[in-house]
Amino acid sequence: MLAAACAALVLLVSGFVVQPFLIPSGSMENTLRPGDRVLVNKLAYRFGDDPRRGDVVVFDGAGSFGEEEPSGNPVTGLLRKAAAAVGLAEPAESDYVKRVVGIGGDRVTCCDKRGRIEVNGRPVDEHYLHPGDSPSRVPFDIVVPEGRLWVMGDHRDASRDSRDYLGAPGGGTVPVDKVIGRAAWIAWPFGRWSGVPRTDAFAGVPAAPGAIPSGAPGGAHG
């Protein structure tokens, strides 16, 4: 009875407050590494706050990064989802972890003469990128629709992200309401136990043209 109650409590907490996610690929190296178990703050955007440029977020990519409803056995899917909810299995095929590079209204382009991504005309020095990676080997120029996000992996040469879905519905952007939460802590392995570092790389980015000032700073698959 006690074990069942504990299991129910864990599922309740992971469903509404903090949920562990097993990082399945190297698309966010070196910030997050394969095998890391990350605690995702599911309350980060529940009370009027929206994802900011530079946040590392976990989101459901169904309908933007893949099929609307992933195929598979529903019973197996339910068991897998329960195991993933406590960090014992890889996340669902449609769950991804990436960094927010552009928010609604932003113009995100690649690249300037020094190879840097620009957001609203301001070049961004992305010190968190995997050593040896360029900000992007694929040129792009997009205005992010309101209520959506442009997201990219930190290991740009090993990441399938918004750049790969430019021709898909939404132009590679992800709806804000599909964001599960912000990756806040690395809980496992113990040698990696730390908070997921925030970045000031976007501090100098101006607001998107026509954006309403909010008072807030602008900032698991490959």
N, C-alpha and C positions, 0 to 999 in steps of 0.2 A: 504494500500500500504506500509506504514511504517512497519507494523508488518511483512508483507511478506519479505520485504528487510532485516529486522533484523533476521528473521528465516533463510533466505538464507545465511547471513553472518555467523551465528552460525554454520550452516552445513558446510560451506566452511572452517572455521577455524578448526572444529573438524575433517574434512576430511584430512587436510594437515599439521596442526600445533600442536594443543593440543586437545585431545579428552577425555571427561569424561567417566569413567567406573564405574559402580555400582558393588561393591564387593558382590557376592552372597553367599559366604560360608566362613567357618572359617579356610580354609586350609593355610592361611597366617598369622594367629594370632600368636603373638600379634602385629606384624608389621602393618597388615591391618585387619580390623574387618568387619563382615557382616554388610552391610548397608553403609559402607564408600563409598564416591564418590571420586575417584582418578583421577587426571589429568595426562594423559599420554603424554609425550613429543614425538611426532611422528617424530621430526627432529633429535633426539638423535643419530640415526645411519644412517642418510641420506647422510652424507658428508665424507665417508671413514672410520668413526669410527665404530667398531664392539662392540657388547655386551661384557662386562667384567665380570669376576667372581665376584659374589656378587651383581650384578645389579638385581633389581626387574623389570621384563619385562612382558608385555602383548603380547600374541602371538596367532596365529590361529593354533589350534591343528588338523585341518582336515588333515587326511592322516598320522598323527603320533600318536595322542592321541585319534583318533576316525575315523569315516567314512570320506572318501574323500569329499563327499558332504552331509551335514546333511539333513535328510528328513524333509518334512513339506510343508505346503501350501505356495507357492511363494509370494502371495500377503501379507499374514500374516507376512511372514518373512521380507518383505520389510518394512512394518510398524514398526515391532519390531526393525529392524536395525536403522530406523530413530529415534525412541524413545531412543534406546541405545546410539546413537551418541551424544545426549545431556544429558545423564545420568538419563533419566526418566524410563528406563527399564533395566532389567538384560541383560548382553551381550549375543551374540549369543551362542548357545550350544557349538560351537567349539572354543570359545575364553577362554583363561586361563590366570591366573596371577601366576607366580612362580619366584623363585630366581635362577639365573644362578650359578651353582656349578662347571661345567666343560665346557671348550671351546674346539674347534677343536684341536685334538692332545693330549689332557690331558688324563691321566689315572686316573680314579676315582674309589676308592675302599672303601669297608666297611667290617670290621672296624678294627682299631688297638687295642692293648691290653686295652686301656682306653675307647674303644667304639667310637672313633672319626673317621670321614671320612678322608681319605687321598687323596690328589691331587698331582700327580707326586711325590709320596713318602713322602710328607710333611703333617703331621696331621693338621687339621683345627679346631680351637676352635670357634664354632658357637654360639656366645653369644646371637644371635637374636632368637634362637629356643624358642618355646613355653615352659614355665616352666613345668618340669616333663617329657618332651619328650626326648627320646634318638635320636641321629643323624639318626639312621635307625635300625629297627628291622629285616630288610631283608638284608642279605649279598649280595654283588655284586662286580664285578670287570669288568670294561669296559674301553676301549679306545674310546674316543669320535671322530667320523669321522670328517675330515675337513669340515668346513661350517655348522656344527651342534652344538647343545648345549645340555648339561645334566642339567635338571632343577628339583628343588624340592621345596615343600612348607615349610614354616617355622614351621607350626604345623604338624610335621612329622606323628603323630599318626592319623591325620584327613585329610591327603592329598593324593590324587591320582596324582602321578607325574611320572617321568621317570622310577622309580622302577617298576611301575605297567605295563609298556609296554615293558619290556625287550624282550618279544617274538614277538613283533609287528615289522613291517617294520621300519628300522632305529634303532632298538634295544632300543627304549625309548627316543631317542634323537630327537630334534626339529630343522628343517632347520632354519638357520639364516634369510633367506629371508621371513620366516613366522612371524618374530617378528614385531609387530605393533608399539611398542615404549617402552620407559622406564617409569615406574611409578615414577613420580617426586614429586607430591604434593597431600596431602589429603585436599580436598576442602570442604567436608561436612561430618559429622556435624561440626558446628563452634567450638565446644569444642575440636575437633580433628584437627583443622586447622594447618597444619605444612607441612614441606617437608618430603618426604619418606627418612628416614635416610640411608646414605651410610654406608658401613662397611669396616673395614680394616682387616677383618678376613683372607683374602687371600693374604695379602701383602707379606708374606714370601714364597708363593708358587713359586717354580722355573718354568721357561718356559718349555713347553713340549719338549721332545727330538726331535731335528730337526726343532723346530719352528724358524721362522725368526724374530729377535727382531724388534719391531715396535716403541719402545720408549714410548709406553703407559704402564701404570701400569697394572700388571696382575689382572690383577684384579687391570574367574572370575569364574572359576568353580573349584570344589574340585578335 
